Every structure is written in C-alpha cells, then in structure tokens.
Amino acid sequence: MLENSIYKKEEICCISFTNEAANNISNNIIKNCNVEVPTYTFHKLALKILKEANIKHEISKPTLLNEVIEEFFNSKCFGNQNLQKIIYKKYHKLIHNDKNWKSIIETKKLNNYKKLIETFINLMKSNNYTKNDFLNFFKKRRYKNNLIIIYAILTIYETEKTSTQKVDFDDMMTLAARTIKERKVKLPFKLIIIDEFQDTSLSRFNLINEIIELNDASLTVVGDDFQSIYRFSGCDLNLFLNFKKYYKDAKIYKLESTYRNSLELIKTAGLFIQKNKYQVKKNLKSPKRLENPIIITYFNNKDEILEKIIKKIDQEKEILIIGRNNFDIKEYTKKLEYEQLENNYISIKKIQERKIRYLTIHSSKGLESDVVILLNVENSLYGLPSKIKDDNILSLVKAKDLYPYEEERRLFYVALTRTKNEIYLLTPKKNPSIFIKELKHFKNIKTIEIK
C-alpha cells in the first residue's frame, strides 16, 4: 500500500489485542518497510479517540468488579435483607444469622457463584447489553433470584465508577464508538488492519464499524477460527465465521501453510478440529516432516511421570509444559522439590541442569517450543476437556455451543500446535480423556507407557 502510494502511513491503522503483539507488528513494519505506521491495541485506540475529542476519562482498575463482588458478599449484601434471604435460600440455610453467613461465604460453591456473576457481567458489557436489556432478562422467571443478585451487583459497580468518574474497558469502547458516531472527532484512518480477529467482541466490532463509516475506510483482518479460545471474556467467533454477512463484498483468502509444525502434526490437529462442521474448512500444509510428532503417554503414577518424561528428552531441546488449569503443575510436582523462577520458569531439584517453563494453554497461545508436554489429558471435572458446565443463565448473554466441547476442542488444538517437534500428552492409563480416545485412531500417533 505504501510502495504504491495508495495510502499515506498515517492513514493506516494496525490493531492487535495485546501490547506485546502490537509492538511486534510495529517493529516488523519498521524492519520490513522502514517506516512507522500507527499500531494500537483496542484499548489504546479508544484512548486516542477520547483524548482527541477532549473527553476526560479515567480507567477503573481491572480488579474493580471482582472487588465489588467480594465486598457485596462479605458485607452481607450491604445490609439488604431481601438480598440476604435469596442467598440463604440458595444455600439452604434456614436460620438467618452471622454464623450461617460465614459458613456460606467460605464455601467453594460461593466462589464458583462469584465467578459466574463476574463472567455474566463481563459478557453482558462486551456484547453491548444495557441495563434496559437486563430488565428484559427478568422475563425468564427461572433465573429471577440469580438475576436480582447480579442486577444489584451491577448497579453497585456502575455507581462506584460513576461516583469516581471512571470507566472500564467496555465503557471505553462504547464511548469511543459513540464519539465517532456523533462526529465529535476526526480520524485519518482509511485502511484498518486487524490481527487475531477471531478474538473480537461486539463492542470492539462496533468501534471499528464507526471508523469505517466515518472515513469510508477499507478493512483487512487476519485470524484463525481454530484458535478462538476467549469466549468467556466476551469474544464472539460468529463475527469471524459470518464475516461476509457483515461485509458482503469481502474477499476471503485462506492461509493454509504453517512453518512451525510438521505436516503430520498439523494434518492430525486439523482433522481433529474440523470434526466440528462449523469451523472453517482448511487444507493445512507444512514443508516439515516428522513421523510421530504426537505421543500419547500413558502412566500410572502422577508423582513420577513428569521427571521420567523430561529425562527422556534431548538436553539440547527447549521444553514447554502446558496445562488446562494454573494448578495442574502442582498435581504433577507434589513429590518433586522445585523452585519457582521469573516468567513462569521452574527449576526441579532432581533435574537441576534444566529450566522449564509452565503455562496454561490460554497463556501459551502464540508461543512455541522445541518440545511440549501437555498435562492432565484425563477424563475428569478439571481435565481436558474440562467437564465444568456453563450455568444456563449465561445463555442470556452468549451464544450456545453448536458442537460438543467446541471451545475445549479449540484449546486442545492450540496445545497441540505449540510444538515445533513432539508433544507428549500425559494421560492416566485408567482414566484417559475422551479426546485421547478419539485421537489414538488417527495416523502418525505414537503410544507409549511409562511405568
């Protein structure tokens, strides 16, 4: 675009989802094009728009909603007896006293309920539902008591922000979109390029549309629906899958070659993810060859398996350990003395010569390693796939699954594709994951047993 003078550099706006990704794009443009092009996260783009419109704002801390929820329960619903009765009823406590309340707020069940409330409010805001929309939710009478509690917390949260003249991330997206719609700001952008588009939420999507409307701008997006794993935070994969519905004249090009994974791995991972007919069909290719990149590793003793596998791997190769949950690593290191180092690296006493990194699958997205070890590929509540079911109330603010475990399948795909060579899937012999039962029938799968 620059070489052919189609756009000036200030007319191009590049967007990614994290500061690290945006900085990488910016550095690559400087390296390859020898020019600086405006590169933003959605957060920074919204900030720029509000600043140019002279709209004063202050961002609330990201933990504010969580703090409001904690305070709500710790203070017995801020003294509201009607709300207290709903909680007592929910937890089957017939005697209403402080001792009962303490026994409620210390339960794992309440912690899960708090997470549900936070997820509901985040999804609601990222999908542009308003308080008026919320009132329509009450027509679903089966959710009435839960909705009353959530509405009370949402009201306190919004009041807290208003009283301190602060906005959260989704408020900022909405405010920036409205600022453009009302023509309170001028922007130079005539070409918008968005990376990781599969992670777009409706509030981000609306902001981009307003810029397009403002300047009759062109739009280019890059994304991979196989790697959409952030639905819990408001990302809407349908915006990606139905792109031509929103932009009828759009042209779609499939980027089907990979240079990280072997052909054998990417074919297997691709067949696995495309069992979901709603995923985009792709013929994945790679110039690399490796006969058995995926190694199903059966074991009987969780305490010893990690040490034994690490010792099998060539000293020259970098190892990345990943798991479905933050706590997975603890389950495999109960009898191993290890030290936690910076940037999620760990040093195991019995294998002192190696520093190994542990990340969740979500945190590992975009990274790669010579060899990967995937923990906890078992058939359990916190295994992979996770058997924790979404509460039905979330169906009010997000789309239902179109295919069984569709997000968990995408997580598994992301895990498989972190390796440049082999990936070891640690699987208890007596309780393998349903994904293992499916995967073991594919070609190029090696199976070993560690005793």
Secondary structure as UniProt FT lines:
FT   TURN            2..5
FT   HELIX           9..11
FT   STRAND          12..16
FT   HELIX           19..33
FT   STRAND          39..41
FT   HELIX           42..52
FT   TURN            53..54
FT   TURN            62..63
FT   HELIX           64..74
FT   TURN            75..76
FT   HELIX           77..79
FT   HELIX           81..90
FT   TURN            91..92
FT   HELIX           98..105
FT   HELIX           108..126
FT   TURN            127..128
FT   HELIX           131..137
FT   TURN            138..139
FT   HELIX           141..143
FT   HELIX           144..163
FT   TURN            164..165
FT   HELIX           169..181
FT   TURN            182..183
FT   STRAND          191..194
FT   HELIX           197..199
FT   HELIX           202..215
FT   STRAND          218..221
FT   HELIX           225..227
FT   HELIX           231..233
FT   HELIX           238..241
FT   HELIX           243..246
FT   TURN            248..249
FT   HELIX           263..273
FT   TURN            274..275
FT   TURN            277..278
FT   STRAND          294..299
FT   HELIX           302..312
FT   TURN            315..316
FT   STRAND          319..323
FT   TURN            326..327
FT   HELIX           328..332
FT   TURN            334..335
FT   STRAND          338..340
FT   HELIX           342..344
FT   STRAND          345..348
FT   HELIX           349..351
FT   TURN            352..353
FT   STRAND          355..360
FT   HELIX           361..364
FT   TURN            365..366
FT   STRAND          369..374
FT   TURN            381..382
FT   HELIX           392..396
FT   TURN            404..405
FT   HELIX           406..416
FT   TURN            417..418
FT   STRAND          419..428
FT   TURN            429..430
FT   HELIX           434..439
FT   TURN            440..441
FT   TURN            443..444
FT   STRAND          445..450
//
